[in-house]
């Protein structure tokens, strides 16, 4: 009998050790990737996913992290908030160390609460609302600059470089991103002494903007610029209709323009004298190694700056896993919060204590005959409060 008890005890101890070993020594480091690979956000999120895949290949080719290969678990949110909430929730029991993805504030607000409840870090690769992390909780980080930064950069460029003193504003009233971007722009442009002559709105899903443009044309005189705060699916159509109705005024906007759809839908004749803010100039010297690697892997250059954002966000998480020395989600989250001096393609990332939004410079891009041309890098002198 004592021998039987001893054998049973040994088996139980061995089983316990195997369980512990299985937890501590998982075969791979798992990272969740939630992107909208279909629907209105696909032109931003598919390049973002490609950036993740490139980073994953480079990391694994170099031996992985903590002596383990890295694995990604990809989920398509289909540009639908309800779907995003469901697929993100489904990742929470898959043994992941963190989650990344998504390029829009509304989409992140649908997805990230699941990670917050689970205590797992979510690094948004492209959402830009500066108040977003505090709306969700201490598990949410954003990798790009905030909308208040890019809007202030656009306002200062329009006022100082384009010589604009008046603006007409059009924005999508159904999107947090477009509403906030135009609000921050107007705050800074007005602070510089510029005049906002009027604002017009539209709704996500609209395809005919002629009523708003007709109202603009009816004014006694046209403003110096048009600030159109739009998502990627709409901007090509809006620019085309503005130009088709005879308005040649310069158009200014944010990183929602950073999509091949702008030139493709508007066409080269219409997509001219358009300016937008974004996260990186892909033709810059600093981005050259990333661009070359991207071309080698996918057979073409990065579609837009969101490819670089996805790449940086994933590398940022792996850097945190390395610094934490473990795959434990709580330790990874703490390591992310302590990030200092992380150098990415889109800039250097620091998260000051209690702040989960980095402050980075802004690239100004000019669209001429449908082609994107880097103009300058801007760090605004004043930034509106979130």
JOWOLIN-V108657 format. One line per field, one symbol per residue. psi: psi as a letter, one per 40 degrees, with the letter a starting at -180 (. if undefined). Layout:
psi = ???
//
This chain:
psi = ddddddddddddddddddddddddfidihhhihhigeiadededdddddddddddddddddeeaifeiihiihhhheffhdddddddddeedfefidiiiaheidddddddddddddefhhhhheeieheedddddaeehihdiiidddddddddddddddefheiihhhiheehddddddddddddddddeeihhdiiiiihheieheddddddddeidiiidihhhhiidddddddddddddeeheiihiaaeeegieddddddidddgifhiiiadiheeiddeddddddddddeeiihdaedddddddddddddddddddeiehdddddddddehhfhhideihhhgihehfhihiihhhhhhhfeihhhdihhhidhhii.
//
